[in-house]
Amino acid sequence: MSKIGKINIQIPDKVKVLLTGNTINIEGPLGKQSLTIDLEMFELNINEGKDVSIKPKKLDMNSKRLWGMNRSLLNNAIIGASSGYQKILELTGVGFRSALKGNKLNMQLGFSHDINYNIPEGIKIVVEKQTLLKISGSNKQQVGMVASQIKSIRPPEPYKGKGIKEQGQYILRKEGKKK
């Protein structure tokens, strides 16, 4: 039995969940999302627009593996449509700064050139300070992917801690060379 799969998903007041064929359409104040669920393997119950439950039609090894994952994907889509997801990145280093130029994020990260990152559709990036980026959107996977791509441009190094990191991320620091 899946511990995660058994839990019902509460639907907020502003979110509408509709089942059309194998596709679940989720509509909320922050956008629309659609998920495809195999209805031959799973049974989906929407109770008066207040909560959603997903259960396998028969318990076997394959349905046990997919039960919790499908429930988590549905929960993430509902949360994304109602409140959204957000990641905060910090730029640490002398002269490291960022600015928005239209639909591009311009970053100066200590290289001999500026880095321009194209912001994908559905993602909003806000530069609070020159060294603080707020990435937000309704799709959890897309927000995490954009944050990961930006962090991979200049990962934090262990000696001085220079680079791009998530807010609150711990960097294991090393001691420098001794005489």
Backbone hydrogen bonds, N-H to C=O, Kabsch-Sander energy under -0.5 kcal/mol:
donor,donor_aa,acceptor,acceptor_aa,energy
3,K,1,M,-0.5
6,K,2,S,-1.2
7,I,4,I,-1.1
9,I,52,V,-3.1
10,Q,8,N,-0.6
11,I,50,K,-3.1
15,V,12,P,-1.1
16,K,27,E,-2.9
18,L,25,N,-2.5
20,T,18,L,-0.6
20,T,23,T,-3.1
23,T,20,T,-2.1
24,I,35,L,-3.3
25,N,18,L,-3.0
25,N,23,T,-0.6
26,I,24,I,-0.5
26,I,33,Q,-3.3
27,E,16,K,-2.6
27,E,25,N,-0.5
28,G,31,G,-2.1
30,L,81,A,-2.2
31,G,28,G,-1.1
33,Q,26,I,-2.5
35,L,24,I,-2.3
37,I,22,N,-2.6
37,I,35,L,-0.5
39,L,37,I,-1.0
41,M,38,D,-0.8
42,F,38,D,-2.1
43,E,55,K,-3.8
45,N,53,S,-2.7
47,N,45,N,-0.6
47,N,51,D,-2.7
48,E,46,I,-0.9
50,K,47,N,-2.7
51,D,47,N,-1.0
52,V,9,I,-2.5
53,S,45,N,-2.3
55,K,43,E,-2.4
57,K,41,M,-2.6
60,D,58,K,-0.7
64,K,60,D,-2.2
65,R,61,M,-1.6
66,L,62,N,-1.6
67,W,63,S,-1.5
68,G,64,K,-0.7
69,M,65,R,-0.6
70,N,66,L,-2.4
71,R,67,W,-1.9
72,S,68,G,-2.2
73,L,69,M,-2.5
74,L,70,N,-2.0
75,N,71,R,-2.4
76,N,72,S,-2.7
77,A,73,L,-1.8
78,I,74,L,-1.9
79,I,75,N,-2.5
80,G,76,N,-2.3
81,A,77,A,-1.9
82,S,78,I,-1.5
83,S,79,I,-2.9
84,G,79,I,-2.0
85,Y,137,G,-3.2
87,K,135,I,-2.7
89,L,133,L,-2.6
90,E,165,K,-3.6
91,L,131,T,-2.5
92,T,90,E,-0.6
92,T,163,G,-2.8
93,G,91,L,-0.5
96,F,93,G,-1.5
97,R,108,Q,-1.8
98,S,130,Q,-1.3
99,A,106,N,-2.5
101,K,104,K,-2.9
104,K,101,K,-1.2
105,L,117,Y,-2.8
106,N,99,A,-3.2
106,N,104,K,-0.6
107,M,105,L,-0.5
107,M,115,I,-3.0
108,Q,97,R,-3.1
109,L,107,M,-0.6
115,I,107,M,-2.9
116,N,114,D,-0.5
117,Y,105,L,-2.7
117,Y,115,I,-0.5
118,N,116,N,-0.5
119,I,103,N,-2.1
123,I,120,P,-1.4
124,K,136,S,-3.1
126,V,134,K,-2.4
128,E,126,V,-0.9
128,E,132,L,-1.5
129,K,132,L,-0.6
132,L,129,K,-0.8
133,L,89,L,-2.7
134,K,126,V,-2.7
135,I,87,K,-3.2
135,I,133,L,-0.6
136,S,124,K,-2.7
136,S,134,K,-0.5
137,G,85,Y,-1.9
138,S,122,G,-0.6
140,K,138,S,-0.6
143,V,139,N,-2.2
144,G,140,K,-2.2
145,M,141,Q,-1.9
146,V,142,Q,-2.3
147,A,143,V,-2.1
148,S,144,G,-2.2
149,Q,145,M,-2.3
150,I,146,V,-2.2
151,K,147,A,-2.4
152,S,148,S,-1.9
153,I,149,Q,-0.5
153,I,150,I,-1.0
154,R,150,I,-0.6
154,R,151,K,-0.6
157,E,162,K,-2.1
161,G,157,E,-1.1
163,G,92,T,-2.8
164,I,154,R,-3.1
165,K,90,E,-2.3
165,K,163,G,-0.5
167,Q,88,I,-2.6
169,Q,166,E,-2.0
172,L,170,Y,-0.6
173,R,171,I,-0.6
174,K,158,P,-2.3
